[in-house]
Amino acid sequence: MKTTATTTPQELDRVNKALKKKFLNKKLIFGIGSVPAKVVFVTEIPGPDEMRESRPLTGLSEKMFHQVLKSIGIDKNKIYITSVVKYSAPLGKVLSPKEIKSHIPFLKEEIKALNPQVVVTLGMAALNGIGLRQPLDNVHGRTFNFGSYELIPTFHPSAAKDPQIRTHMMNDLAKLKETLKKSLL
């Protein structure tokens, strides 16, 4: 069984202050949720809706995500959700790999501060941001040991409109439930 250190809001605050200092001219979207959290979900780059609502996941994607969590018995109030990049690209522009890469150390520090048992990536950009450079179709639903936590990649909830992707996502997140049960043994 993994022993966990207690996460304090001050540790996350330190990471968020470092982000603000690095990206002075950007509106940033920070992670939200339960601290400490056994499970951290990492989503992709925020879109216009996420920027407007200052949340890492909103709208139909958030609704779909909560439905999937509920269907497998995970309490949405006991998780933490963040994004691989903390700001959106200007309309019509795609963030460069260099821009995305500049966020990775902060994401890793955020995860370290939270000290979760499991990290679940939602989508390909999140998977790459964590450091696993494999096609999502090849690795979704598998469990990878990332040292201090287990990693489970799955699809972004926006893709779950497709019934086949939704089924994959539900099966992938069922593995999350299994992984959490094992950590309690």
N, C-alpha and C positions, 0 to 999 in steps of 0.2 A: 504494500500500500504506500502511496506517495504521501509524504508529509509536506504540508504547504505552509509557507510563511504568510502572515497576515498582510494583506494589501491595505495601504492607507490612501485616502484621497490625496494626501500630500505628494505621494509618489507620482500619481497621474497628473497632478497639478504641475509638477516639475517638468514632465514630458510636454504638457500643453504649453507651458511658458517657453520652452525651448523651440517648439513649433512656431509660436507667435513671433519669436525673435528672428527665426530663419526666414519666415514668409510674411514680413511686415506689411506688404501691400495687398495681401489676399484675405478674403473672408474665409475663415476656416470652419470646418464642420468636425467637431470632436466626437469621440465615442460616447455612447450613453448606455445606461443599464446598471445592473447590480454590481456593487463593489464590496467585497470580493465576488468573483463569479467563477464557477467551475468551468463554464463554457464561454468562449469568446468567438463570436462570428465576425469574420472579416469580409466586407463586401467590396464592390468595385469603386471606381471613381464617381463621386457624387454628380448627379445630373441637376438640371435647373430646379426640379421639384425639391430635391434634397437641399439645395442651396437656399431656396425660398423658406423652407420649413426648419432649416438648421438641424437636420437629422440625417444620419447615414443611410436610412432606408425609409421611403415614404410611399404613399399612394397604393396602387394595385400590387406592387411588389411587396410592400410591407404587409398588406392584407393576406396575400398568398403565403408569405413567410409565416405569419401567425397561424394561419389555418393548418399548415404542415406541422408546425410545432405542437399545436393542440392535438392533432390527429395521432401523434406519437407520444403524447403525455409529457411534453416539456413545457414548463411554466415560463411564459415570455417575460415575466417579471424577475426571473432568476438568471438571466443571461446578460451578457454585455455585447454590444454590437458597435463596430467601428468600420472605417473604410481604409483601404490601402493608401489612398491619396486623400488629403483633407480638404481639397478645393476642386472646383469644377473648371474645366477649360472654358475660355470665352466661346460664345456661340459660333459654331462653324469651324472651330479649331480643335485639333486632337492634341492631347498632351504628348510630348516626345518621350522616348524611353529615358532620356536623361532627366526630364522633369519628374517622371514617375520614380526613377531610381533615387532621387533626392529625398523622397519620403520614407524609403525603406528603413533607414536607421531609427526613425521616430516610431514606426510601426513596431519594430522589434523591441524598442524600449517600452512602448505601451504594453505589449504582451508580457514582457518581463515584469513590469510593475504590477500587472494583474495576476500573474502567476497561476494561470488556469491549468486544469487537468487536460482539457481538450480545446483545440482551435479548429473551427470549421471555416473553410474558405468558400465563399459564394461567388463562383465565376472564375474565369480564366485570369483576369487581371489580378484578382486577389490571390490566386494560387501562385502566380509568378512573383507577386509581392512578398509572399512568405519565403520564396526561394526554391520552390519546386518547379522546375522547367520541363514539364511533361504535358502532353495534350490532355485536357480534362476528360475527354472520352475514354482515355486509357487508365485513368487513376481515380475517377470519382467513386466514392464509397469505400475505398481502401483506407486502411489505417497506417499511418507512418509515424515512427517514433522520432520526435524532434528534440530529444534530450529531456527538457523539463516538461514537455507536454506531448500529447498525441495529436496528430493532424489528420483531419478527415476532409477531403475536398468534395464539393458538390456543385451543382449548378446555381446560377443566380436566380432568385425567385421570379424575375421578369421572364425567364425562359420557361417557367413552369406552366405557362398558358398552354403549351403543348402537352397533351395528356401523357405522352411517353416520357418526356422530361420530368413531369410532375411525379410520375411513378418512380423514376430513377432517384429523384430528390428525396421522396419519402423513404425509399429503401436505404439510401445513403444515410439519412438522419436516424433511421432505426439502428444503424451501426453505432451512432453516437450514444443512443440509449444503452446499448450493450456495453460499450466502452466505459460509460459512467458506472454501470453496475459492477463491472470487473474491478474498478478502482476502489470500490467500497469493500471488497473482500479482504 
